[in-house]
């Protein structure tokens, strides 16, 4: 009995030590300011509700027809490398911007990834690319919106491709076609074979809001769409997990501020816009969870800029 008690005490002590040594996690979101020509910005939060700016520009746009950096989407792979994609042009472009980094301070050379030229040379735009990383397979899915004259009355539909190395890509396929103009899709994995799509109904006027749909893979097919859970003129959703809750942030672009809702099932939504705070001027990006050391490094580097 005495030996057993000693063993249990050592086990508890070891578990407490492991907990104490576990890196503290922080929410980090990509961002940009209009008119999107200056580059990548970051905001961060410890509680998921209150956000602060990290001063500085961390990547200046160098690719694309118009050389803008909008809608930056960021994921971190299991090897620690961050991968970033963004809208690099307003129009007359077949692709997006891409770069990678190990610390978000030093970046690889930017590359323009041509997504749509082989699919349809009439493609008008490639907007709002969103990354989804499936750690179990090591695959990255990129989903985006394009308008193509002669298809879908020239309105936006969402497409996707899959890659492992950002050099070789699967054939482009339809990602989401609800039968109307649609853009800004982001995917949340709840559990194995259980995915949620948050997406914008881009019809105007009277719509331009967000709703959810459900699928068994990150590429859909998407079904059982919910009613809209935001007011009109909302776009650029991103979702984080805070405890048992999911917080969905979105850009209320005509009000020049962020909105947010809280949910546990993606069917019932509570408006928490007045409970969150996001620094003025920041536009929609992607929020992820990182080790506190990542944010601390950015803040230290910001002081040197």
C-alpha positions in Angstrom: 0.0 0.0 0.0 2.8 2.4 0.9 4.6 1.8 -2.4 1.3 2.3 -4.2 0.7 5.6 -2.5 4.3 6.7 -3.4 3.7 5.7 -7.0 0.4 7.7 -7.2 2.0 10.7 -5.6 4.8 10.6 -8.2 2.3 10.1 -11.0 0.3 13.1 -9.9 3.4 15.2 -9.5 4.5 14.2 -13.0 1.2 15.1 -14.5 1.2 18.5 -12.8 4.7 19.2 -14.0 3.7 18.3 -17.6 0.7 20.6 -17.3 2.8 23.4 -16.0 5.3 22.9 -18.8 2.8 22.8 -21.6 3.0 25.8 -23.8 0.3 28.4 -23.2 -1.9 28.8 -26.2 -3.0 32.1 -27.8 -5.5 32.9 -30.6 -3.8 34.5 -33.5 -5.6 36.0 -36.5 -4.3 37.2 -39.8 -5.6 40.6 -41.0 -5.2 43.5 -43.5 -6.2 47.1 -43.8 -7.9 48.7 -46.7 -6.9 49.3 -49.5 -5.0 46.0 -49.0 -1.8 47.3 -50.7 0.4 47.4 -47.5 0.4 43.8 -46.5 -0.1 41.2 -43.8 -1.1 42.2 -40.3 -1.9 40.2 -37.1 -4.1 40.5 -34.1 -4.1 38.2 -31.1 -6.3 37.2 -28.1 -5.8 35.2 -24.9 -9.5 34.7 -24.2 -11.0 34.6 -27.7 -13.2 37.6 -27.0 -10.8 40.6 -26.7 -8.2 41.2 -29.4 -5.1 43.4 -29.6 -3.0 44.4 -32.6 0.6 43.3 -33.3 2.1 46.4 -34.8 3.7 46.3 -38.2 3.5 44.8 -41.7 4.8 41.2 -41.8 4.6 40.4 -45.5 4.3 43.0 -48.3 2.5 41.8 -51.4 4.8 41.1 -54.3 2.7 38.9 -56.7 -0.5 39.2 -58.6 -1.8 41.5 -61.3 -2.7 44.2 -58.8 -0.3 43.1 -56.0 -2.8 43.3 -53.1 -3.0 41.2 -50.0 -6.6 40.5 -49.0 -8.3 37.7 -47.2 -5.1 36.1 -45.8 -5.7 32.5 -44.7 -3.2 30.8 -42.4 -2.7 27.2 -41.2 0.1 25.6 -39.2 1.2 22.1 -40.2 2.2 19.4 -37.8 5.9 20.1 -38.6 5.4 23.6 -37.3 5.5 25.4 -40.7 2.9 28.1 -41.4 1.3 28.3 -44.8 -0.4 31.5 -46.0 -2.6 32.1 -49.1 -4.3 35.4 -50.0 -6.2 37.2 -52.7 -3.5 38.8 -54.8 -5.6 40.6 -57.5 -9.0 42.1 -57.9 -9.6 40.8 -61.5 -7.9 39.5 -64.6 -5.9 36.9 -62.7 -6.0 33.1 -62.5 -4.3 32.7 -59.2 -3.5 33.6 -55.6 -0.5 34.5 -53.5 1.4 31.9 -51.4 4.2 32.0 -48.9 5.4 29.9 -45.9 7.3 30.6 -42.7 8.5 28.9 -39.5 8.1 31.9 -37.2 5.8 34.4 -39.1 8.7 36.8 -39.1 10.9 35.4 -41.9 9.0 34.3 -45.0 9.8 32.2 -48.0 9.8 33.9 -51.4 6.3 34.7 -52.5 4.8 32.6 -55.3 1.8 33.1 -57.5 -0.2 29.9 -57.7 -2.2 29.6 -60.9 -5.4 27.8 -60.0 -7.9 28.6 -62.8 -6.1 29.0 -66.2 -6.3 25.3 -67.0 -9.9 25.2 -65.8 -11.3 28.1 -67.8 -9.3 30.9 -69.4 -12.3 33.2 -69.1 -12.0 33.2 -65.3 -12.6 36.8 -64.1 -11.2 36.6 -60.6 -9.9 34.3 -57.9 -11.1 35.6 -54.5 -11.0 34.8 -50.8 -8.8 31.6 -50.8 -9.3 29.6 -47.7 -6.9 26.9 -46.4 -7.9 23.8 -44.6 -5.3 21.4 -43.3 -6.1 17.8 -42.6 -3.3 16.7 -40.3 -4.2 13.0 -40.5 -3.5 12.9 -44.3 -1.0 15.8 -44.6 -3.2 17.4 -47.3 -4.1 21.0 -47.7 -7.3 22.0 -49.3 -7.6 25.5 -50.9 -11.2 26.7 -51.6 -11.9 30.0 -53.3 -14.6 31.9 -55.3 -14.4 32.7 -59.0 -16.8 34.2 -61.5 -16.6 32.9 -65.1 -18.5 34.5 -68.0 -20.9 32.0 -69.5 -21.1 29.9 -66.3 -23.7 30.4 -63.6 -24.7 33.7 -65.3 -21.3 35.0 -64.5 -21.8 35.0 -60.7 -19.4 33.6 -58.1 -19.2 29.9 -57.3 -16.7 28.2 -55.0 -14.0 25.8 -56.2 -11.3 23.8 -54.6 -8.0 21.9 -55.1 -5.9 19.7 -52.9 -2.1 19.7 -52.4 0.6 18.2 -50.2 3.4 20.5 -51.2 1.9 23.7 -52.8 3.6 22.6 -56.1 1.4 19.8 -57.3 -2.4 20.2 -57.2 -5.4 18.0 -57.8 -7.8 19.0 -60.7 -10.0 21.9 -59.8 -13.6 21.0 -58.8 -16.7 22.7 -57.6 -16.6 23.1 -53.8 -20.0 24.7 -53.1 -22.8 25.5 -55.5 -26.0 26.5 -53.7 -27.6 27.7 -57.0 -26.8 31.3 -56.4 -23.9 33.8 -56.0 -21.7 32.5 -53.1 -18.3 33.3 -51.6 -16.2 33.2 -48.4 -16.4 29.6 -47.3 -14.5 28.4 -44.2 -14.5 24.8 -42.9 -14.5 23.7 -39.3 -13.8 20.1 -38.3 -15.8 19.0 -35.3 -14.9 15.3 -35.3 -14.1 12.5 -37.7 -16.4 12.7 -40.7 -18.2 15.7 -39.2 -17.5 19.1 -40.9 -19.2 22.5 -40.9 -19.1 25.1 -43.7 -19.7 28.7 -42.8 -20.3 30.6 -46.0 -21.7 33.9 -47.5 -24.8 34.2 -49.6 -23.5 36.9 -51.9 -26.7 37.9 -53.5 -27.5 41.6 -53.2 -29.6 43.3 -51.9 -31.4 41.5 -49.1 -28.9 38.8 -48.5 -25.1 39.2 -48.2 -25.2 37.3 -45.0 -23.7 34.1 -43.5 -25.2 30.6 -42.9 -23.9 27.1 -42.1 -24.0 23.8 -44.0 -22.9 20.3 -43.0 -20.8 17.5 -44.6 -18.8 14.4 -44.0 -15.6 15.6 -45.6 -13.8 19.0 -45.8 -14.8 19.2 -49.5 -18.4 18.4 -48.9 -20.9 17.7 -50.4 -22.6 20.3 -48.2 -26.2 19.8 -47.1 -28.8 20.8 -44.5 -28.2 24.5 -44.8 -29.2 26.7 -41.9 -30.9 30.0 -42.0 -28.8 33.1 -42.0 -27.3 33.9 -38.6 -25.9 37.4 -39.3 -27.3 40.7 -40.5 -26.9 41.8 -44.1 -23.5 43.0 -45.3 -21.5 40.4 -43.4 -18.5 38.6 -44.9 -15.1 36.9 -44.2 -16.1 34.5 -41.4 -13.5 32.7 -39.2 -14.2 30.3 -36.3 -12.4 29.5 -33.0 -13.2 27.1 -30.2 -13.4 28.6 -26.7 -14.2 26.0 -24.1 -17.4 24.2 -25.3 -18.4 27.2 -27.5 -17.6 28.0 -31.1 -17.1 31.7 -31.8 -17.7 32.8 -35.3 -16.3 36.2 -36.2 -17.3 38.1 -39.3 -16.6 41.5 -41.0 -19.6 43.9 -40.9 -18.0 45.7 -43.7 -20.6 48.5 -44.1 -20.4 49.2 -40.4 -16.6 49.1 -40.4 -16.4 46.7 -37.5 -16.4 43.1 -36.5 -19.5 41.1 -35.5 -19.5 37.7 -33.7 -21.9 34.9 -32.7 -21.6 32.0 -30.3 -22.8 28.5 -30.9 -22.4 24.9 -29.8 -24.3 23.1 -32.5 -24.1 25.6 -35.5 -27.9 25.7 -35.5 -28.6 28.0 -32.6 -26.6 31.2 -32.6 -26.2 33.9 -29.9 -25.2 37.4 -31.0 -22.2 38.4 -28.9 -21.0 41.4 -31.0 -21.2 43.7 -28.0 -19.1 41.4 -25.9 -16.1 41.2 -28.3 -13.5 43.8 -29.2 -11.3 44.0 -32.3 -9.0 46.9 -33.0 -10.4 49.4 -35.4 -9.3 49.1 -39.1 -8.6 45.4 -39.1 -10.2 43.4 -41.9 -11.1 39.7 -42.1 -8.5 36.9 -42.0 -8.2 33.5 -40.4 -7.9 32.8 -36.6 -5.8 29.8 -35.4 -4.3 28.7 -32.1 -0.6 29.0 -31.6 2.0 28.6 -28.8 2.4 31.8 -26.8 6.0 32.0 -27.9 4.9 32.7 -31.5 3.0 35.8 -30.4 5.8 36.8 -28.0 8.3 36.6 -30.9 6.1 38.8 -33.1 5.7 41.4 -30.3 9.4 41.5 -29.7 10.2 41.9 -33.4 7.5 44.6 -33.7 9.5 46.7 -31.2 12.5 46.6 -33.5 10.6 47.8 -36.6 
